[in-house]
Amino acid sequence: MSQENQILEALKKVQDPDLGKNIVELGFVKNLKIENDSASFTIELTTPACPVKDKLKEEAKQAVLAVEGIKNVNIEMTARVRQTPSEKKEKLLPQVKNIIPVASGKGGVGKSTVSANLALALMKMGAKVGLLDVDVYGPSIPSIMGVQKPPQVLEGNRFIPAMEHGVKIMSMGFFVHPQEAVIWRGPMLHKTVEQFLGNVEWGELDYLIVDLPPGTGDIQLSLCQIIPLTGAAIVSTPQDVALQVAEKAIIMFNKLNTPVLGLIENMSGFVCRHCGEREEIFGAGGVREYSQRHEIPFLGAIPLDTRVRETSDAGEPTVIADPDSSSAQAFMSVAQNLAAQVSIRNMGGGSGTRPTPKEITQPEIGKIRILWKDGHESVYSGQKLRLACQCAVCVDETTGKQKLNPEKIQPNIFPVSTQPVGQYAIRFHWSDGHSTGIYAFDYLRASCPCEKCSSAEKVKTS
């Protein structure tokens, strides 16, 4: 077997956890070159917002270094966003790869703020992004994004969208006086949506985020009728009333044959800046529980943060104004998970038979309980899971030796919160402040400490 084929065989061990296939089968490996004892190639992912980009790169590097005669590996990571196949979309928006409406059942859940920050998060990770505000009754995107120059009007009633913070923007807010109210019936609303899609020079976009008005009215119906959508993201606060109304939006998209890419829990707990105490003002975990119960991807939770409101009012959303804040990082995580769901839909992937958690709870301090979808229950030691973290902070990437001092990890350590990573892993935010480790579902299930799983590999403690 030639050395090139040996390398490709080695790279077949590297799996994309969301798509459930190896990177060779998926066609991600490009431009493989071998010179003496060095190999170089490109890994072309389906999105620049891939949450495991670094993990795939390291796994590929180690796989190739294991090939006899190879001592040096150079990998370039790139991305090419795949598009939702549709003849109708090709005619109306030929250069826009994915159209993703952000919806809510009721107003006041922060949908527009989420839409703006998601668009900016995807842009910051390298994607070409547009933001379309079709909330004609209360268009707030121009204000939230701090748009300085309105769209340009061309001959033939065509428009060049506004540009702010690297995102192309179009909104009814540019054409309606702030003191006026839009009082339109269905036909007018339908025509507006049609013009915003077909008469705007959007150019080449990886993602067009569409900020919908709340509810299940004419705008939503028109959007689904005019053009096939990649899928919708639903925003809700944790409280039962908001979830009950959000469910109506989910039902509507299902009836209109538009996939629901996932749910976002906004205003998920408030942490006081002064004392650090957390208050669950709108409850906690309701959206996550709903998503698990109905088998809809949970994209993540955004905390209730005064700074998010302040930066939105100032026209510089928190992802731009305060990128190191917990809120900005939460938006980045949600954007990565959303992009992963788009890739899964466009590439025909999925988790298949991968073990998937149904419920994650803490029965007592220092313990983590996972109820799996197949009914199996696992109860882990928080201390052992924390010590098992394989991130670059805890383990030397070159030698594989643990850098974490076991004596500094207390027996009662616990996760303050958890975040999904795609549909294959969990990120724990530990009570000691650590939050960079990713725990794959496969690893967690194989590490189950119960007697029934005695033949499985136990959680490593060193």
N, C-alpha and C positions, 0 to 999 in steps of 0.2 A: 504494500500500500504506500502511495506517495506521501510525502510529508504534509502536503496540502490537505489530502484526504484525512490524514491522521488528526490534523487540527480541526477540521470540520466535524469529525466524529467526536472529538473531545468537547467541542462546543455544543453538541447535542445534549450534553448533560445540564446545560444552563437553561432553565425553564422560565418563561414569563408567567408569573403566578396568577395574573388576571386572565390571560388568554388560554392558559392551560396547555401550551405547546412550547417546544424548545425554540431557541432563537434562530437555528438553522432552518427548521421546518417553516417558520414564519417569514423567512426571507430577510431577516434583520442584518445578517452578516454580509458586508459589502467590501469590495476592494482588498481582498486578502493578498498580501505580498510576503514572501519569505526571502530573506537575504542573509546568508551565512547562518548564524545562530539566533537571528532576530525575526520576529513575525509582527506584522502590522495589519490592521484591518479597521473597518468602521462598523459600529452597531447603530443601525437606523431604527429608532423606536417609533411608536405610533403617536407620541405626543411629547413635547418638551416638558410637560408637567408630570412626567412619570414619577410616582412616589418612590420607586426602587431603582432609579437610574444608577446610583453609585453601587448598589448591591449587585446588579447585573454585571456592571463593569468589572468589579472585583472577582466575581465568580468566573467570568470569562477569562480574566487574566490568569487565575490559578489553574483553570482547566488547560489552557494552552502551555503554561509553564511545565505541566506534567508530561507533555509530549517530548519524547527523546530528541535531544539535539537543540531544543529551544531554550535559550537562556534569557532572552529579552522580549518583552511584549509591549507594543504601543497600540492603544485603542482610542479611537476618536468616537465620541458619543454625539450622534446627531438625531434629528427627529423629522418625520414627515407625517403630518396629521392626515389620516384617511378620511374620506368624506362619505356621508350617507348617500347611497345610490338612489337616484330618482330622476326620471326623465323630466318631470314637471319642474324640479328645482334647477335642472341644467338649463332650462329655457329662461327662467325668471332670474335666478341668481347663480350663474354658471361658475363663478369664482369663489363662492361662499361654501365651504366644505360642510359645516355643521351649524344648524340653527337650534338653539336651546332656550325655550321660554322658561322664565322663572315666575312661578305662580304662587298664589296663596288663596285660601278660602275666604279670609276676611282681611280687612285693612288693619293697619297699626301693628303688624308683626315684623316690620323692618325689611320688607321684600325689596324695595328700591335700594336701600343701603346694602343689602346682600348682593343684589345684581351688580351694583357699581364695583364693590370690592372683589367679587369673583372675576369680573372682566379685567380688573387691574392685576389681580393675582396671576391669571393666565398670561397676561401680557408680560409681567415681570419674569415669568419662567420661559419666555421666548416665543410665545404664540402671537399670531396676528389676530387681533380681536376687534370686533365692533360691538357697540351697545345701542340697542334700539329701544326707545321708551315709547310704548304704545298705551300707556296709562293716560288716556286723553282727558280724564276728569281731574286728575291731580298729578300732572307731569312734574317730577322733582329731580330727574336725572341731570338737567343742565345746572341746577343749583348745587347738587351733591358733588358733581364732577368739576365745578368751578369753571365752566366753559367761558372763555374770553371772547372768541370770535364765532358768530353764528354760521350756519351752513351757507355755502355759496349757491346762488340760484343761476342755473344755466338756461339756455334756450330750450324750448320744448318742455318746459315745466320739469326739468331735471335738476337734481341737487348733488353737490359735493358735500358729504357730511362734515360736521365740525370735528376737530381733533383736539383732544386734551389728555395729557399724561400718557400719550402714546396709543390712545384708544379712539377709534372713529365713533362719532356719536350723532344720532338723529332722534329728535323728540318733538312732540306736539307743542312742548313748552316754548319752542323757538318761534311759533307762529300765533300764539294766543296771548293777548295782553294779560298781565297778572291779575287785573281787577275784573276780568271777564270770566264767565262760566260757559263751558261747552255743554250745550243741550242738543244732542243729536240722536236721531233714531238709527236703527240698524243699517240701512243702506249707506248713510254718510260714514259711519264707522268702518264699514266694509271697504269703502272706497279709499279711506285714509290708510288703512293697513296695506291695501294693494299698492298705493303710491309709495309708501315708505319702503316696501320691498322692491318693487320694480322700477321706480323712478329715481332711486338714489344710487350714485356711483360708489358702491361699497368697495369695489376692487377685490383683491385677493384676501380672503379671511379664512383662518382656521376655525374660528368660533364666532358666531353672532349671538350674543346674549340678548334676549328679549325680555324687558321688564313689563309684565302684564298688569292690568288693573286687577284689584281683588275681585273674587267672585267667579261666576261661571256664565258670563254674558256674551254679548255679540262679538266683542273683540276676540275672545278665545275661539269662538266658533269660526269667525272669519279667518283667523290665522291658520287653523287646522284645515280649513277648506281650500285656502289659496295655495298652500305649499306644504309638502310633507316635512315634518319636523324630525330631528334626530331623536328628541325625547325631552321631557320636561323635568325640571327640578321644583319640588314643592317646599315652601318655607312655612314653618309654624312655630309658635311658642310652645313650651311644654304643657301648658294648661289644657284641661279636657275640652273646654268650650272651643278653643282655637283648633284643636285637633279634629273635633267633630265637624267643623266647617271645612277644614283642610281636606277631610275625607271626601267631601263633595267635589272638590277640584280633581282628586284622584279618579273618582268615578267618571267625571266628565271626560278626562283624557283617555280613559279606557274605552269609553263609548265612541270617542272620535278616533280610535285606533292610533293613538299617540303613546309611545312607551313612557312610563315614569322612570326616569333614570335614578331617582333617589329622593330622600327626604332630608331637610336641613332643620336642625333645632336652633332657633335664634333666641336671644335673651335667656340663655341657659345658665342661670345662676349669676349672682353679683358678688364680687369680692371687694370688700372695703379697702380703699387705698391706704387708709390710716392704721387700721387694726388688723387687716388681713382676714377678718372673719367673712365666711361665705354665707350668703342668704339666698334661698331658693324662692325668689319673689313670685315667679310664675310656675312654681313646681319644678320638678327635675326628672329628666329621663323619659318623659312621656312620648316624645317623638321616636326615640330609640326603641322603646318597648313596642310601639305601634308598628314600626318597620320590621322588627323581628317577628311579630305576631302575623303580619301579612306578607312576609318574605319580600319586602321592598328594600333595596339597598339603603343603608343609613350613611349619609355623606359626611356627617359630623355635626358638632355643636359649637355655637358661637356664644361666648359669654356676654352678659349685659354689662356694658362698659360705658361710662360717661364720656370717655375720650372718643368713642366711635361716633357719638352724637355731635361732639364738639368739632371733630375733624370734618364730618359731613356738612355741618353748618358753615364751615369755613371754606368749603369747596375743594378740600384736599383729603379724600378718604383715608382711613387709618392704614391701609396697606401701603400707601405712599408716605403719609405723614409720620407714622409711628411703626415702621416695619418690624421692629424687634419686640413689640408688645405681644402679650398673649392673644389678644383679639386678632391682630394681623396674622399671627402664626396659625390661628384657627381658620381664618379665611383661606390661607395658602393651602392648608391641609384639605379643606373642603373642595377647593378648586382642583387639587390633584386627584381626589377621589371621583369628582365629576368627570374629569378628563379620562380617567380609567374606565368609567362606565361607558363613555362615548366610544372608546377603543374596543371594548368588549362587544358592543352592538355592531360596530362597523366591520370588525374582523371575525364575527361569528364565534367568539370565544365564550368562556364561562367557567365556573368553578367545578362543574361536573360532579364527581363524587367526593370532592374535597370536604373534610369535616368542617362544619360551620356552627359557630355558637348561636344558640337561641336566646340565652340570657346570661348576663355577667353580674354577679352580686358579691357582696362582702358579708358572709355570715357572722364574722367577728373580726376584730382588729388583727391584722397579720395574716388573714386568710382570704383567698380569692376562689369563688365558686363559679364554674362554667357549666351550664346546662346546654348540652349539644342538641342539635336538631333531631338526631336519631334517638334522643331520650337518655343518652348516657350522661352521668354527672361526674365532674372532676372537681376536687377541692385541693388547691395548691397552697403551699407556704409562700407568703409574699417575700420572705427573706430569700428563699431558694430561687424564686423567679428573678428577683433583683440581681442575685449573684450570677444568674445564668445569662445576663445581658451580653450580647455579642457585638455591641456597637463599638466604634473606633475609640470612644472615650474609655470604655471598660476593658477592651482587648487590643493588644498590639497587632495591627493589620499585617505586619511583616512576619513576626515570629509566632503569632497565635497565642502568646502568653497573656494571662490575665493581668491587667494593670490595676484593677479594682482591689482595694484592701478589704478582705472579708470581715475583718474586725470592726470596720466602720459601719457595717450594715446591721442595723438593729433588728431583733427578732419580730418586733411589732410594726415593721415598715409596711406601708399599704399604698395602693394607688389612689391618689386624690381624684383622678378622672381617667377615662380611657377614650381613645380615638380610633376609629376604623382606619386601616390602611388598605385601600382598594376593597376587594372582597376575599382577602386571603390572610390578613394579619391584624394585630392589635398593637397600638402604641400605648403603653402605660405612662402616666404622669405620676411619678412616685413622690411620696411624702418627704423624701430627702432632696427634692428639686430636680432629680434626673428625669429626662423625658425623650432621649434620642434613640432608645432601643426599640426594635420592632420584633414582635413575637408572632411567627407564622402559625396559622391554625394547625397545620400538619405537625409542627414541633410541639405545640401545646398538647395536642391529642396524644401524640406518641409519648409525651412525658407525663401522662396522667399517673398519679401516685396510688390509685386505688388498687385493691387486691385483684380485681378482674383484669387489670392491665399489667400484671406482674411481669409478663414476658416483654413488655415494651421498655424502651430505654428510659431510665429515670432522669429526673431533672439534675443536671450537673451542678455541683456546688463549688467547683474550682476550675 
